[in-house]
Amino acid sequence: MIRSAQLLALLGPLLLARGVFAQDTNFWIFVCFGQSNMEGFPGVEEQDKAGVDNRFQVFAAVDFPKLGRKKGNWYPAVPPLCRANSGLSPADYFGRTLVSNLPPNIRVGIVSVAVAGCKIELFDKDNFKSYASNSNTAPWMKRIIETYSGNPYQHLVDAATLTQQDGVIKGILLHQGESNTNDQEWPSKVKAIYKNLLKDLNLNAEETPLIAGELVNADQNGACAGMNKIIDDLPKTIPTAHVASSKGCAGRPDRLHFKPEGYRELGKRYADTLLPLLGYIAKPAAEPPGK
């Protein structure tokens, strides 16, 4: 009688081969993580629900009951992309900008795991438990963490691993820092997480850049704008990291989150930062009628 472990050993190469042959090298996938701005501020404007190119897809990392999305499947990337009650995020117009600048045979996919209000420590695979279970961690944050199987980092890795059966991961997007404001160790903490993602997803740093976005800028009276100096220094710690500027991206009155137009512009800047790394240059924006 063949035991299950023996059966897995026999079938493993066949399953692996199936995954390799099913993988579409023209399907470029981007892994997104962070806190509330990567989730997207709740509420999506009607203009953002329309005109999404079918070449831009989102992988449901959790169930979206109200939207009829099931965990583990691909869907047209109509916001929200993170969870059913999240909103527009930089990932939305990052993907839209990419598909409008890439050859028509290239598709773009997003997989996103983000937790509002969390410190970067929540994505530290070795030490997240002490942070997640801390008595000071808000109950609402704990509920979000439980949505991600109690371990957002591993949940992200598991979801991203499934996407690799369908396409190729080409980059990692990060928007986080509000909860780590003035933390001089933030770049080294991000580096550790980035290295773990590369290892756990079997990726090469030179082929998988990290794009981090600035927080609501000082020109928008951002409450955590001072953190942008630390974020801007990230490439000094991670040579394959790049930063998308938030200068001029409209912020909300809470001084922590972006307005929809701010998310649209910031997402475009993520894409503009990445495109040259992929060998493409972003097309100039069309001028308004009458100019």
N, C-alpha and C positions, 0 to 999 in steps of 0.2 A: 504493500500500500504506500502510495506516494504522499508524504506529509506536505502540509501547505508551504513550508519553507522551501522544500525541494521543488515543489511545483513553481513557486515564484522564481527560483533560480533558473529553472528550465525555460520559463516564459519570459523572463526579464529581457534577454536580448531581442526577442521578437517584439515585445512591447516597445522597447527603446527604438528599434528599427522603424516601427509603425509611426512613432512620434516624429522621427527624423524625416521620413518621407512625407508626412502630413504638413510639416512646417513650411510656411510660405516666407521666403527670404525677402519678399517685397511687402510684407506686413511688418511695419516698424512700431514697436511697442515701447511705451514710456511709463516708468514706475514713479508714482507720485506719493509723497507723504508729508506730514507736517501737522499744524494745528488749525485753528478756525478759518484762516484765510485760504488754506488749501481745501478745506471742506467746502467753502463757499458760504457767504452770508445768506441766511434763509430768505427765500423769495427770488423768483426768476421772472424777469420781464418778458412780455409776449414776443418782443423782437428777437429774443435770444432762443426761443423755442423753434423758430423757423429758419429755413435756409441752411440746415446742417448737411454737409456733403456726406453721402453714404460711405465714402472712403474713410470717414472718421468714426471710430467705434469706441465704446466703453465696455470694459469687462466688469460685470457686477461682482464685487468682492463680498457683498452681502445681499440678502433679499431686499427688493424694493416693492413691497406688497401693493402699494397704491398705484405703482406704475406698471405692474405686471412683469417686473424683471425678476428672474431667478438667479440666485448665486451660482457663479461658475459658467455663465453664458455671456456672449457678446451681443450688444445692442447698439443701434444708432446713438451717437453721442449727443443726445438732447439733454440739457441740464435738468436736474442735478446729476453729477457724475459720481459723487462720493457715497452719499446715502440718500434715502428718499426725502428726508427733511432738511437736507443741506441746500445750497444755492449755487449761483454762478461763482466760478473760481478761476484762477489763472489758467488751469488746465483746459478750460473751454476754448478760449481764443488762441491758446498755444496750438491746440490741435487743428483748429480751423485755419490758422495762418500757415501751418505746415502743409496741409493738403493743397492749399491754394498756390504754394510755391514749389511743390514737388511734382515730378512726372506723374501722369495719370495712372500709371501702373502701380504706384506706391500707395499703400493704405496706411493709416495711422491708428494705433490703439492706445488707450489709457487704462491703467489700473490704479486706483487711488484708495489709500487708507489714511485717514487723518482724524485727529481727536482734538476738539476745541479745548483751548486753555492748557494743553499739556506742555510740560517741559520736554526738551529733547531727550531727557533721560528715559522717557517712556519707551523709546525705540532702541534702548540699550539692551540687547538680548540677554546679557548676563546679569543685569542689575535692575531690570524693570519692575520686578515684583515688589521691592521695597517701596518704590514710588507709587505703583498702582494700588497697593493695599494700605498706604499711609492713611491714618485717621484724618489728616488734613485734606486729603483728596476729596473734592466735592462729589456728592452722590450722583449728580447728573453726569459727571465725567466718568465715574465708575460704570454707569449704565452704558455709556458709549464703548468703554473698554470691553465690557462683557459682550457687546455686539460683535467685537472682533476676537471672540473666543478667549477673552481674558488676556490676550497677548498680541497687541497690534503689530509688533514687528514680525512675529512668526506668521500671523494671518496674512500680512503683506507678502512675505516670502512664499507662502503656500499658494496664494492667488497668482503671483507673478510666475511661479513655476508652471502652473497650469497654462498660462498664456504662451509659454515657450513651446508648447505643442503646436501652436498655430502660427507663431511669428518669431521675430528676433527683437530682443530688448536692445534699444539703441541709446538709452539715456535714462537718467534719474532726475526727477524734479523735486525740489524741496522749498516749502515756504513755512518757516518756523522761526521763532526768536523772541516774540513778545513776552513769553513766560520765562525767558532766559536773559532779559535785558541786563546789560552791563556784565554779563558772564564772560570773562576773558578766556575761559576754558572751552567756550562753545565750539570754536573751530576744531579743537582736538576731539571733542565729543562727537561732532559730525563726522570727522575722519574715521573714527572707530566704527560708526554705524555704516558708513559708505563701504569700508573695507569688508565688513561682515556681509553686506548685501552682495558685493562682488563675489565673495567666496561662496556664499550659500546659493547664488544663482549661476555660478560658474561663468562669470563675466570677466572681461579684461578692461582695466581702467581706461586704457588709451582708446578703446572702442566704445566706452560707456561713460561719457562725461556727466558730471553732476552740475545741474543748473539751480542756483539758489536765488530767490527773489528778495529784494529789500522790503522792509516793513513800510507802513504809511510814512511818507517822507516829511522832513521838517517843513517843506514848503506847503504842506497840508496840515501843519501843526500836529504831526503825529506824536502820540503819547510815548511811543518807544523808538522815536526816530534816532536817538543816540546809538541804538543797537546796530544801525546800518554801517557804522564805521567798522564794527567787528565783523559783520557779514561781508563787507567789501574786502576784508583781509583774508577771507577764506581761501582764495587761490594760493596764498603763501604757505598754507598748511597742506592743501590738496592741489597738486599741480594740474589735475584734470577737472578742477572746479571752475565755474564761471558764474558771474553775478549779473542778474537782470535789474536794472535801475528802476526805482519807483518814482523818480522825480516827475512831478506833474500829474501823477496818477491820482485822480480824485478820491479823497477819503470821506468817510462818513463822519457825522458829528461826534460819534463816540471816540474818534481819533485813533481807533484800533483797526477798523475794517475799511475796505474800499467800497465805493459806490459801484454800481454795475459798469459805468463807463471807465472806472478805474481798473476793474478786473479785466475788461476788454483790452485796455491798453497794456496792462502789465502782462497779460497772457501773450499778446503780440510780441512784447519785448523778450519774453522767454524764448519764443520761436526765433526771433531775429538773432538772439545770442547763439542759438543752437545751429541754425541753418548753415553758417560758414563752416562749422565743425563737421557737417555732413557733406560739404562740398558744394553748397548752394548759396546763392545770395537772394535775400528777400526782395521781392518786387516792390517798387515805390508805391505808396498808397495813391489811389486814384484821386484826382483833384475834384472838389465839389463842382457841380454844374455852374456854368457862368464864369469860370475862371480861365 
